[in-house]
Amino acid sequence: MSDPRVLITTYPEAFLHRGGGEFEIVELANNLRLLGIRVDLYGPNSQPISFYDTVLHFSVVESGMNLFRALQASAKRIVLVPNLWWIGPPSDHDRASAEEFFRLADQIVFKSTAERDNVRKYAAFPDSKAVLCPWGVDRCYAEPADPDLFKSHHQLDRYILWLGIIEERKNQLTAIHALRDNKVPLVLVGDYRDRHYYEACRRSAPPHFKFIPHIQPKSEMLRSALQNCDVYLEASLEPAGMSAMEAYLANRPIVVSEGDWTSEHFGDEVIAIDPRSEAAIARAVEEALQRNSPRQRTGRINRRNLLPESLEPLGRVLAGAPTLRRL
């Protein structure tokens, strides 16, 4: 199939509160276009479903099932990106819902072997449908930004940075408890879905910690924030994801949750911690602050994880290439 036409869909309420996944969807569309693929996001400006060769559906959130069934009945082909990480055994209901998405999809794209293995631990899917397509980050995060821009705008000197939506599975509250006696402020940048959890974070945070609702992705302000933080921290109960890769490109010391995803992407080039341990978080951050320079970097985040080249395997899947890299 040459010049494939692709429609990207997701669950209905996804963009009510934008987090990393929603930004990924937009970046996915933009970078697939750079690879020569005709891509539209589902909405009033998209074409009738018959116009598209393939639908790329992002996530297995249950509220998207009605749309997914309608797509399965009308679309020529559906490629599913589960964007799924279970931090413990799911309920029978959630497992069954995910497996129904897997059953209806023509192919299932996993962004890492760690994600594939996490899902396979709890839910069944046909090996014949599964393919590996590494995701990527924009190389702009390695481009120098004004070192004083973020600091002067927010009256900061030294600071610990955490990017991402504030929610219980991201585990910001544990980090706040771990670091509230640290004189270096924790700066949390992100929206929230659960007001109760967000307010608990605000109540527990000392006055010198900062909460910033939003910084435009790829902007000089965000690049300045990343490139000049003393430590980049994500003590999440799920993998850190693209934001940690952006901090890696910005050449900052990184403290992230231990696990297969971290090992697969960073090896021993970051400080990996037990995210449930306040003591472990505090020790790791203090170690990184004392060093204030990254561990020796070997360039693990390379062409395989830089946009748009990292999406070439996905482009081949969307183009219906006959030979696909199976997991």
Phi, psi and omega in degrees: 000119178261152179048058183294148178250121191236135173251127178260128179233165174204187182285154194300322187266012187306316189269010174294322177226106188281127173237198182299323181296319180292320176296322178301319181299313181295316179294325178300312180299312183299319185279331173295325176298324178295337177271006176090016181260133176283115186231133172235149170268136182300131180165192184295340181264359178278163182276168172303151186302329181294343181289334191263145176279325185217142169255131174252108183258129186255117174094159177243030175298132191299330182293348176270002186293320180299317176297317182297320178295320179295321177295317182297329180281337188244332187279154177290325186198140180237125172253127184254129169253101186298326184047053192236134172215116178268126180272001175188175181304128179285164173293160177302324180296313181294322178296314181296322179296314178298317181295330176291319173303314181298321181295320184281335184287150173278323175217153182238120183259121173255140186274350178199160175293330178297317178296314179304314183291324178297314180293317183296334179298330188241338186224154181261142172208152181290128177303328183294340180269343192272134176224154179257124178224095183302140177275177181209174178235160182283133181292353179298337182291348174268351181278130185301139175240164178304117185293341182261352188300304182291316182298314182290323182295327184246015178051057182238151170246268172275149178197154174257130186248140174222121178255138173139158181299142183270112181202164190300320182289342174278337166078026181298327184298320178298318179294322178298315177298321183292328191248004189292343175267358179281133182288339178277122186289147169270129179247114181258121181247113178163158177280184177217154174256322184257105183298322182298317180292318179299315181293328175295321177296316180296318180295324184279340185282136174291165186299333184276354173283151183236144174241119181242118188298322188198140166229133184302125178304140177069000181289164177296326178299315180291319178296322176296318179299315182290313187290343186241009174287152177282328177213139168259126185237135164216102178261053186280157175277355174233169183302147183295317175086212190297325183298322178292325176294322177297319177295326176297314178296328178283356173066043179253154172299137187235131172240117181222167182294140178290160177145178185296322180296315180297315179297319182296322186264330187238349184058230179255023183272001174230168175267117183259133186228161170283112186291345181272353183258112177299320181297318180295319178297313182298316180297315184295318180294319179296320176300315180293322178294320179294322180283317180050034172206149183290157170298161181306124183259137180247010179076035179297326174275098187230208183305329179299335184235022177248136179278147000271354188301327182298339182270004179302318176299321177293321177302321179292323176296314182293331178279358178074032180301138183288337180247115184240150179281105183278154175272000000 
